[in-house]
Amino acid sequence: MPSKSRLFAAVYDRVTASAERSVFPAWRAYVAGEAKGRVLEIGAGTGANLPYYPKGVRLTVIEPNPHMMKRLKAKSTRLGLQVTYVTEAVAERLPFLNASFDTVVSTLVLCSVDDPIHSLREVRRVLAARGELRFMEHVRDSGRWRHFQDISTPLWRRVGAVCHPNRDTVAAIRAAGLEVAEVRAIRFGPYPVRPHVVGMARKAV
C-alpha cells in the first residue's frame, strides 16, 4: 500500500531540496514542461512538478498520502493553478475512463507502487492513442551495485515510504505495452537510489 506517513510528507521537500536546486529542474522541465493537453500526474507528492507545467494544460493529480496532498494544494494555490485533485486513487486502479488523457507524468513514484506493471497498464489504458508517458525515476543499477540494491531493499522500504530501489522501471514500461521512444540514464543520486532515468514512452495506435 502507498505510504500515508505524515512524517515522510513533512521531511520530503527538505530531503530533496539540494537536488531540486541543482539537477531536477532540467529533468522536470523535460518531463512536466513538455506535457500536453489533458494531463494526469500519478503520485504527485508535494507538487514539485507544478511550476513546470505549460499554461493551458488541463491537470489532474492523484496522491494517496493526504499529508502530501495538503502541501500540494497549498503550492498550487500559491502558483494560481487550476488543478483537479483525486485523493483516494492509486496507480493500480485509476478511476478514469479509457483514453482520458493525452499525457501521464510519473516522477519518483513507480518505485513505491505495489505493482509497477499493473500500474503502467492502467497508465496505458487511460492514455489516448499516441499519448505520452513522461517519466523520471530512479532504477536498478546495471552494474555490481545492483546486488547492494537488492540487499538494502527490505530496510529501505521501511525508511523510504515503501520505496524499492531495485526496480527495472524501463523494462516494466515495455512489459506494460508502452513503446519507449526516449530514455536517458543518468548517474545521479546516493546509493541505493542511483541511477536515474528520464524519458518518454508512447501508447501505440
N, C-alpha and C positions, 0 to 999 in steps of 0.2 A: 504493500500500500504506500502511496505517496506520503512523505513526511508532512505533519502539520505542526511541527515544533515552533513554538513562539521564540525560543532562544535562537534557533537557526535563522529565522527571519530577522531577528534583531541584529545579529552579527554579520549577516551575509554581505551587506554593502561595504562594511569595514574590511572584511577579509579580501574582497575583490577590488578594493579601491586602487591599489597600485596598478593592477592590470587594466582597469578601466581608464586610467590616465595614460598608459603607455602603449599597450598593444591592442586591446579590444576595440578602441574607436574605429580603426580601419576595417576590422573584421565586421563589426556591427553595421558600418556604412555599406558594406558589400551585402550582408545578409538581409538586414531590415531596410536599408536605404534603397535597395533595388526591388522591393516588394511592389506589387501592382494590384489594382482593383480591389476585389473582396479578399481581405487578408485575415487569416486565423493565426494567432500565436499560441502554441501549446506550452504550458508550464512557464508562464510569463514572469514569474518571480516577483521582484520588487519593481519591475518596469525599466530595466536597463536599456532595452531597445527603443523605448518610446521616443526619445529625442531624434532618432534616426529615420523614422518613417516619413515617406514623402507626403506632402499635402495632397489631399484628395482621396487617399485610400480609405476604405471602409473597414475599420479594425475591430475584430472580435478577439478577446483573450480568454483563455481558461487558465485557472490557477487554483488547485485544490487546497493549498495552505491559506487559511483565512488571514493569517498574520502577514503573509507576503502580499495578499490581495489588498489589504488595508493600505500598505505602503505604496503599492502600485496605483491605487485610486488617488491617493494624495498627490503623487507625482504627475499623473495625467491631468489633474485639476490645475496644478501649477503651470503645466505646459499649455493649457487651454485646448486639450484634445477631446474629441468625441470618440468614446470607446464603449463597446458593448462588453460587459463583464459576465462571465459564466463561472460560478464558484464551485459547483458541485460536480463538474465533469472531470473525467480522467482521460488520458490519451487512448486507452484501450477501448473506451466506449464514448465516442464523440457524439453529442446529442444534436447532430446536424444531418440534413438530407444529403443524398448523393450529389456530387458536383456543386457544392455550395460555395466554394472558394477558388479564387484564381491563384492565390499564394498561401502556403503554410510556412511559418517561420518556427524554427526549433533551435534554441541556443542553450547549451549546457543543461539539457533536460533528459535526453534519451538514455543517459547513464542511470537515471533513477526511476524510470517506469518499470512496472512489474514485468511486462512482456514487450520488448522492443519491436519484434517482428509484427506482432499483432497490432501494436500501436501504429506502426508505419503502414500497415494495410488499411487501418482506419484513415490515416492521412491520405492514402491513395484514393480511398472511397470518396472522401469529401472534396477532393480536388476536381476541378473541371478538366476536360481534355486539354492536354498540353499545359496544364497548370504546373506550378513550380513548388517544390520543397526547397527552401533555402536554409542551410544549417551551419552551425558552428558547435562542435562537440569535442571533448577530449576522448581519446580512444585507446585501444590496446596497442602497445608497442610491438613493432615487428622484430625487434632485436632481443637481446638477452634480458632486458628489463621486463619483458612480458611475464617472466616467472616471478619476479618480485611483485608485479601487479596481482597475479593470481594468489600469491601467499597473503598479501595485505588486504585483499578484498573483504574478507569477513569482518575484520576490525574497522576498515574504512567505511563500510556500510553503516556501522553503529555511530561513528563520529561525524559522518558526512551526509546524514539525512538520506539514507538508503542508496547512496551513490555507489555504482560499480565502476571501478577504474579500469577494468579489463575487457570492456565490450568492444567488439569489432563492428562499429556502427555502420561503416560504409558497406560491409557485407550484408548487414541486416537491411539496409535500404534497398539493395539489389534483390535480396530474398523476398522482400515485400512487393516486388513487381514494379518498382520505380527505376527509371533509366538515369544513371548518374552521368550528368553532362559535364560537370566541372567539379574538381576536387583538388585541394592543395593541403598537403601535410606540413605542419609547422612544429618544429622542435621547441615548444614553449611550455612552461609550467613546471611546478615541482613534482617529482615522483611521489605518488603513483599516478597523478593526473597529468600525464605527459606521454605522447604528443597530443596536439590538437589537429583537427581537420576543419576546413572551411569549404563549402561547396554548394552545388545546386543539382537537384535531380528533377526529372520531369515525369509526368504521367503520360504514357503513350496514348495515342488516339485509339 
